[in-house]
Amino acid sequence: MKCEISPLSDHTGAEVRGIDLSRPLDGEMRARLNRAFVDHSVLVIRGQTLTAAQLLAGVQLFGTVFHQHNTRFALPECPEIHYLSNQDKYDDGKRYIPGAGYHTDHSNAAMPPKATILLALKLPDTGGDTQYVNMHRAYEDLPAETRQRIANLVGIHVYQSKHSERKLTGLPPEAKGKVPEFVRHPIVRTHPETGRKSLYLNPIRIESIEGMGEAEALSLLDALLAHATQEKYQYRHKWQPGDMVMWDNRCLLHKANGDYDHSQVRYMYRVMLQGDTPV
Ligand code: SIN
């Protein structure tokens, strides 16, 4: 296989062509892809035609599978793979667009997933892009006094923050007790593979900042989020059929766009890889 890896922006994303994840890859290729993932934070691997079982086997070249806690989205034939669909509804009948609003995945876990992987199976004719922002760049551009102010702050993350604008679907009964009530993560996180610092925010899950009053914490979090989500830190992914996109939750925020005709199906497979304790 002749594999080509080309950057998609000057800070985030690389396109990978010429590999087939349903076939075994040699050690050199595996190392190259893992390096590219750490260097570019988003890998867009084009042209993948994979069953759920092949996806599950293929992604393990990048790490160990993370057990997703909301089992209501698990595929019956391959429960480690979940689906993501714009055809799902909340209990009140309203359409659920999974992933709308900037966030990082499962930061309410003590060891949140290092990566999330989506495989596009059905796409709307236009729209439904996924937007990413680079939290290394956003951190590095902060004024020195802000970096000093936030250096040792700890965020309290819960399944569903009372401050979140997006409502999540409830957890199924079997997940209760498996999901911690809250976890503590630094607001400034150091990437375990590069040593580079980034902001670690999650408006859906951060409930408070340890030792800080609510009004001050919310105003600080809002200001950091507004800074981090500026267009200059963004890579916007326009999906093509067969794209397998994998991103680094340790240094990015992402969001799905619901800006398309919802009578058209947007359906993807989703799997995540285990990360470590944020420090
Ligand atoms: C997600 O937030 O995991 C989903 C992103 C997307 O559907 O584009």
Residues whose N, C-alpha, C, O or C-beta is under 5 A from the ligand:
A	BS01	SIN	P98 G99 D129 T130 K255 A256
